[in-house]
Amino acid sequence: MNKQPSRKEQTHERIVGVAARAIRRAGYHGVGVADIMKEAGLTHGGFYAHFESRDALLIEAMQRAGQDGAVALAEHVAAREAAGESRFRALVEAYLADDQLDDVEGGCIVAALCSEMPRLQGEVREAARRRVLAFVNGVRGALPEGADASLAETIAATMVGTVQMARTLGDQSGRAVLARTRRALLDEYEPGRSG
């Protein structure tokens, strides 16, 4: 039997959800406790009833954003696989889809924050590192049969960098970068497959 979450648990989850969107939108340094609490419809004073520190919130927000992004990506990949695409093609097509341009708040946490991650310290940096490794492992799991597993890092870096560049260029130029990279990855790692 599932226990209903307490009011405090619901409030905590609401704060983390707001922070998970905000961190992707504004970056680590753009996430202020007062702004998060206000966006969650709460007072700034209630923050410490839920978190030890701003870093504790950032870690949970990063974990939530990573989990949410992974679930959404997995759903897109599964739908494409069900339609007959290989896992690798499904991953490339889903991750490098045109809607990445507009979905910063709901998109990949690694693409949103990768350029900031090296400047982080302590536990927040370690949480960021785990997010990157989780993404690389997801790519590794989608590699075509017989592909060298070490290629996962290169492919992951290519996909993340492509999303960052496409968002920077925006509109038609960004879409063109996404399309060219999709084609290049598929031509390189699934040559001869129609599509």
C-alpha beads as a LAMMPS data file, in Angstrom:
LAMMPS data file: protein, C-alpha beads

195 atoms
194 bonds

1 atom types
1 bond types

-500.0 500.0 xlo xhi
-500.0 500.0 ylo yhi
-500.0 500.0 zlo zhi

Masses

1 110.0

Atoms # bond

1 1 1 0.000 0.000 0.000
2 1 1 1.409 3.382 -1.048
3 1 1 1.675 5.938 1.687
4 1 1 0.618 9.455 0.779
5 1 1 3.513 11.909 1.037
6 1 1 3.288 14.314 3.944
7 1 1 2.723 18.007 3.384
8 1 1 6.414 18.613 4.128
9 1 1 7.439 15.953 1.570
10 1 1 5.134 17.485 -1.035
11 1 1 6.575 20.935 -0.369
12 1 1 10.119 19.574 -0.579
13 1 1 9.335 17.944 -3.925
14 1 1 7.805 21.182 -5.214
15 1 1 10.955 23.120 -4.283
16 1 1 13.204 20.546 -5.951
17 1 1 11.040 20.566 -9.088
18 1 1 11.224 24.348 -9.355
19 1 1 14.978 24.272 -8.754
20 1 1 15.476 21.504 -11.359
21 1 1 13.869 23.716 -14.015
22 1 1 15.618 26.863 -12.788
23 1 1 19.081 25.324 -12.736
24 1 1 18.745 24.348 -16.407
25 1 1 17.385 27.781 -17.280
26 1 1 19.805 29.973 -15.300
27 1 1 22.786 27.793 -14.369
28 1 1 24.254 27.061 -10.967
29 1 1 25.052 30.652 -10.132
30 1 1 21.703 31.868 -11.412
31 1 1 19.769 29.828 -8.861
32 1 1 19.072 31.867 -5.755
33 1 1 17.307 30.438 -2.732
34 1 1 14.922 33.406 -2.442
35 1 1 13.923 33.154 -6.115
36 1 1 13.353 29.402 -5.925
37 1 1 11.218 29.701 -2.828
38 1 1 9.211 32.544 -4.372
39 1 1 8.644 30.574 -7.599
40 1 1 7.538 27.601 -5.479
41 1 1 5.037 29.884 -3.726
42 1 1 6.856 29.742 -0.389
43 1 1 8.670 32.124 1.894
44 1 1 12.443 32.335 1.941
45 1 1 12.448 31.535 5.654
46 1 1 11.113 28.040 5.088
47 1 1 14.113 26.956 3.019
48 1 1 16.168 25.543 5.904
49 1 1 13.312 23.320 7.021
50 1 1 13.988 21.386 3.805
51 1 1 17.700 21.780 2.993
52 1 1 20.933 22.163 4.926
53 1 1 22.371 24.545 2.362
54 1 1 22.063 25.942 -1.140
55 1 1 24.518 23.234 -2.276
56 1 1 22.188 20.540 -0.905
57 1 1 19.375 22.031 -3.009
58 1 1 21.617 22.200 -6.087
59 1 1 22.562 18.540 -5.721
60 1 1 18.938 17.435 -5.423
61 1 1 17.897 19.721 -8.281
62 1 1 20.643 18.294 -10.497
63 1 1 19.626 14.735 -9.609
64 1 1 15.964 15.490 -10.330
65 1 1 16.760 17.213 -13.609
66 1 1 18.978 14.296 -14.617
67 1 1 16.351 11.714 -13.717
68 1 1 13.559 13.641 -15.423
69 1 1 15.659 14.123 -18.547
70 1 1 16.701 10.467 -18.614
71 1 1 13.093 9.302 -18.273
72 1 1 11.892 11.626 -21.037
73 1 1 14.738 10.571 -23.332
74 1 1 14.125 6.880 -22.580
75 1 1 10.442 7.295 -23.470
76 1 1 11.323 8.940 -26.802
77 1 1 13.904 6.255 -27.537
78 1 1 11.473 3.447 -26.666
79 1 1 8.796 4.925 -28.943
80 1 1 11.266 5.152 -31.816
81 1 1 12.533 1.619 -31.191
82 1 1 8.941 0.368 -31.206
83 1 1 8.608 1.995 -34.636
84 1 1 11.569 -0.066 -35.871
85 1 1 14.578 2.181 -35.334
86 1 1 17.792 0.831 -33.827
87 1 1 18.503 1.939 -30.265
88 1 1 21.427 4.070 -31.436
89 1 1 19.427 5.805 -34.168
90 1 1 16.565 6.351 -31.732
91 1 1 18.929 7.945 -29.201
92 1 1 20.597 10.220 -31.744
93 1 1 17.298 11.291 -33.314
94 1 1 15.614 11.878 -29.938
95 1 1 18.510 13.675 -28.238
96 1 1 19.321 15.866 -31.226
97 1 1 15.689 16.647 -32.038
98 1 1 14.762 20.190 -33.012
99 1 1 12.721 20.661 -29.832
100 1 1 16.024 20.779 -27.888
101 1 1 16.309 24.395 -29.028
102 1 1 13.306 25.513 -27.031
103 1 1 13.245 23.081 -24.113
104 1 1 16.122 24.357 -21.989
105 1 1 14.151 23.959 -18.733
106 1 1 13.108 20.407 -19.579
107 1 1 16.104 19.286 -21.585
108 1 1 19.321 17.522 -20.731
109 1 1 21.000 18.792 -17.562
110 1 1 24.426 17.970 -18.978
111 1 1 23.855 20.094 -22.092
112 1 1 22.437 22.912 -19.989
113 1 1 25.274 23.004 -17.468
114 1 1 28.350 21.269 -18.880
115 1 1 30.316 24.476 -19.370
116 1 1 29.785 25.415 -15.709
117 1 1 30.538 22.019 -14.173
118 1 1 34.351 22.349 -14.071
119 1 1 34.037 25.459 -11.868
120 1 1 31.987 23.694 -9.215
121 1 1 33.417 22.576 -5.903
122 1 1 33.002 19.652 -3.517
123 1 1 29.824 17.613 -3.448
124 1 1 28.118 19.686 -6.133
125 1 1 30.973 18.997 -8.547
126 1 1 30.866 15.275 -7.712
127 1 1 27.104 15.208 -8.356
128 1 1 27.721 16.910 -11.714
129 1 1 30.397 14.341 -12.539
130 1 1 27.949 11.514 -11.777
131 1 1 25.384 13.115 -14.108
132 1 1 27.912 13.240 -16.950
133 1 1 28.956 9.623 -16.359
134 1 1 25.295 8.529 -16.296
135 1 1 24.763 10.187 -19.659
136 1 1 27.880 8.557 -21.122
137 1 1 26.704 5.176 -19.814
138 1 1 23.330 5.738 -21.480
139 1 1 25.078 6.380 -24.773
140 1 1 27.278 3.312 -24.235
141 1 1 24.145 1.191 -23.809
142 1 1 22.820 2.377 -27.167
143 1 1 25.951 1.818 -29.249
144 1 1 25.513 -0.415 -32.276
145 1 1 26.553 -4.024 -31.799
146 1 1 30.301 -4.451 -32.104
147 1 1 31.079 -0.756 -31.567
148 1 1 34.009 0.095 -29.313
149 1 1 32.540 1.025 -25.916
150 1 1 35.104 3.800 -25.498
151 1 1 33.356 5.687 -28.316
152 1 1 30.521 6.506 -25.915
153 1 1 32.430 9.445 -24.443
154 1 1 33.160 10.914 -27.878
155 1 1 29.585 10.470 -29.058
156 1 1 28.167 11.882 -25.809
157 1 1 30.495 14.895 -26.051
158 1 1 29.486 15.419 -29.681
159 1 1 25.786 15.319 -28.824
160 1 1 26.085 17.631 -25.791
161 1 1 28.246 20.110 -27.686
162 1 1 25.865 20.047 -30.614
163 1 1 22.900 20.913 -28.405
164 1 1 24.862 23.750 -26.788
165 1 1 25.920 25.152 -30.167
166 1 1 22.446 24.764 -31.669
167 1 1 20.882 26.622 -28.738
168 1 1 23.436 29.392 -29.115
169 1 1 22.773 29.760 -32.845
170 1 1 19.010 29.303 -32.480
171 1 1 16.277 28.994 -35.077
172 1 1 17.270 27.796 -38.555
173 1 1 21.023 27.784 -37.941
174 1 1 20.580 25.716 -34.782
175 1 1 18.264 23.278 -36.525
176 1 1 20.797 22.893 -39.329
177 1 1 23.557 22.060 -36.820
178 1 1 21.318 19.453 -35.177
179 1 1 20.421 17.908 -38.554
180 1 1 24.025 17.765 -39.787
181 1 1 25.229 16.173 -36.568
182 1 1 22.417 13.594 -36.589
183 1 1 23.379 12.655 -40.142
184 1 1 27.129 12.579 -39.375
185 1 1 26.715 10.335 -36.320
186 1 1 24.394 7.954 -38.119
187 1 1 26.598 7.844 -41.226
188 1 1 29.642 7.133 -39.049
189 1 1 28.193 4.549 -36.673
190 1 1 25.338 3.026 -38.715
191 1 1 26.635 3.270 -42.277
192 1 1 24.466 1.780 -44.960
193 1 1 21.284 1.793 -42.900
194 1 1 18.379 3.426 -44.630
195 1 1 16.566 6.291 -42.983

Bonds

1 1 1 2
2 1 2 3
3 1 3 4
4 1 4 5
5 1 5 6
6 1 6 7
7 1 7 8
8 1 8 9
9 1 9 10
10 1 10 11
11 1 11 12
12 1 12 13
13 1 13 14
14 1 14 15
15 1 15 16
16 1 16 17
17 1 17 18
18 1 18 19
19 1 19 20
20 1 20 21
21 1 21 22
22 1 22 23
23 1 23 24
24 1 24 25
25 1 25 26
26 1 26 27
27 1 27 28
28 1 28 29
29 1 29 30
30 1 30 31
31 1 31 32
32 1 32 33
33 1 33 34
34 1 34 35
35 1 35 36
36 1 36 37
37 1 37 38
38 1 38 39
39 1 39 40
40 1 40 41
41 1 41 42
42 1 42 43
43 1 43 44
44 1 44 45
45 1 45 46
46 1 46 47
47 1 47 48
48 1 48 49
49 1 49 50
50 1 50 51
51 1 51 52
52 1 52 53
53 1 53 54
54 1 54 55
55 1 55 56
56 1 56 57
57 1 57 58
58 1 58 59
59 1 59 60
60 1 60 61
61 1 61 62
62 1 62 63
63 1 63 64
64 1 64 65
65 1 65 66
66 1 66 67
67 1 67 68
68 1 68 69
69 1 69 70
70 1 70 71
71 1 71 72
72 1 72 73
73 1 73 74
74 1 74 75
75 1 75 76
76 1 76 77
77 1 77 78
78 1 78 79
79 1 79 80
80 1 80 81
81 1 81 82
82 1 82 83
83 1 83 84
84 1 84 85
85 1 85 86
86 1 86 87
87 1 87 88
88 1 88 89
89 1 89 90
90 1 90 91
91 1 91 92
92 1 92 93
93 1 93 94
94 1 94 95
95 1 95 96
96 1 96 97
97 1 97 98
98 1 98 99
99 1 99 100
100 1 100 101
101 1 101 102
102 1 102 103
103 1 103 104
104 1 104 105
105 1 105 106
106 1 106 107
107 1 107 108
108 1 108 109
109 1 109 110
110 1 110 111
111 1 111 112
112 1 112 113
113 1 113 114
114 1 114 115
115 1 115 116
116 1 116 117
117 1 117 118
118 1 118 119
119 1 119 120
120 1 120 121
121 1 121 122
122 1 122 123
123 1 123 124
124 1 124 125
125 1 125 126
126 1 126 127
127 1 127 128
128 1 128 129
129 1 129 130
130 1 130 131
131 1 131 132
132 1 132 133
133 1 133 134
134 1 134 135
135 1 135 136
136 1 136 137
137 1 137 138
138 1 138 139
139 1 139 140
140 1 140 141
141 1 141 142
142 1 142 143
143 1 143 144
144 1 144 145
145 1 145 146
146 1 146 147
147 1 147 148
148 1 148 149
149 1 149 150
150 1 150 151
151 1 151 152
152 1 152 153
153 1 153 154
154 1 154 155
155 1 155 156
156 1 156 157
157 1 157 158
158 1 158 159
159 1 159 160
160 1 160 161
161 1 161 162
162 1 162 163
163 1 163 164
164 1 164 165
165 1 165 166
166 1 166 167
167 1 167 168
168 1 168 169
169 1 169 170
170 1 170 171
171 1 171 172
172 1 172 173
173 1 173 174
174 1 174 175
175 1 175 176
176 1 176 177
177 1 177 178
178 1 178 179
179 1 179 180
180 1 180 181
181 1 181 182
182 1 182 183
183 1 183 184
184 1 184 185
185 1 185 186
186 1 186 187
187 1 187 188
188 1 188 189
189 1 189 190
190 1 190 191
191 1 191 192
192 1 192 193
193 1 193 194
194 1 194 195
